[in-house]
């Protein structure tokens, strides 16, 4: 299992994904401010991993606070949560992770817990969330494996693998689970411009698992679909609206239209924490705009003329009508998604452990 992030006595240790695939180096964050920087600079990325990272960021901020009164600590928690919440707006898991630790903190304060008890409890909760993420990904794989072709090629866009979670993967976790169950699958990985998560990260981690992988330029998928080379598409998600509209890395929307045109199933795999019931449709999902230099430069070399206009939205929204099914740790959702999400929300769910 690839160690994307890990809670250590010295801090939160992150695999630096900006250095992959050429270097496997780690960044140790010893404060909530450093965790915020790691998330903002995409040293860690992927919605599930961001959620757990944010939870660990709040936990390390509380644990290392020097304040001696609950009033002062509560004021500090406000700052910690606001700092982490400002890092990346699209992935709802970020706010889920912050909220879960914040809610626990509030319950402990209301229950009369002292500061030492609170510190111990929030660290334990963040570490439990790490374990739950791995278990959820494996459960997603168990649910989704049967949807993958017994023999064939699966296209994925961006990286929704071990590197985007705490170790097993959402979309790539489904592929891993299918292969573990005897399926023969080749993976086509869109390069995923401009940050190249497919070319750098998906290819790297699948090759480490000896899974046959081929990298495509983003504009090649339609051609290969027309030749019958692709049997399924599976992607992750950063936020899923209550109606099934799905935000994922920029370019996913185009892939979904191509898949629909060619009669190829298009699957989304994401933990339940990625479903945002408060956002009714994809129109309400905020889209992060990132630095122009991600487009203008590649490997430190300028690729565009000075002064040219640049658009760099990090995500787009795939309408629910293009999604064949949504795979979660609770089960598989199908259209109409408003109804299937509502029904699954109402079901009592056990807490998963890895």
Secondary structure as UniProt FT lines:
FT   STRAND          5..8
FT   TURN            9..10
FT   STRAND          11..15
FT   TURN            17..18
FT   TURN            20..22
FT   STRAND          26..29
FT   HELIX           32..40
FT   TURN            41..42
FT   HELIX           47..63
FT   HELIX           70..85
FT   HELIX           92..110
FT   TURN            111..112
FT   HELIX           115..144
FT   HELIX           145..147
FT   STRAND          151..156
FT   HELIX           162..164
FT   HELIX           171..180
FT   TURN            181..182
FT   STRAND          184..190
FT   TURN            193..196
FT   HELIX           198..202
FT   HELIX           203..208
FT   TURN            209..210
FT   STRAND          213..216
FT   HELIX           218..220
FT   HELIX           221..226
FT   TURN            227..228
FT   STRAND          232..235
FT   STRAND          239..241
FT   TURN            242..243
FT   STRAND          246..249
FT   TURN            250..251
FT   HELIX           252..261
FT   TURN            262..263
FT   STRAND          265..269
FT   HELIX           272..274
FT   STRAND          275..276
FT   TURN            277..278
FT   HELIX           282..284
FT   HELIX           293..296
FT   STRAND          297..298
FT   TURN            299..300
FT   STRAND          301..302
FT   TURN            306..307
FT   STRAND          315..318
FT   HELIX           320..322
FT   STRAND          325..328
FT   TURN            329..330
FT   STRAND          331..333
FT   HELIX           337..346
//
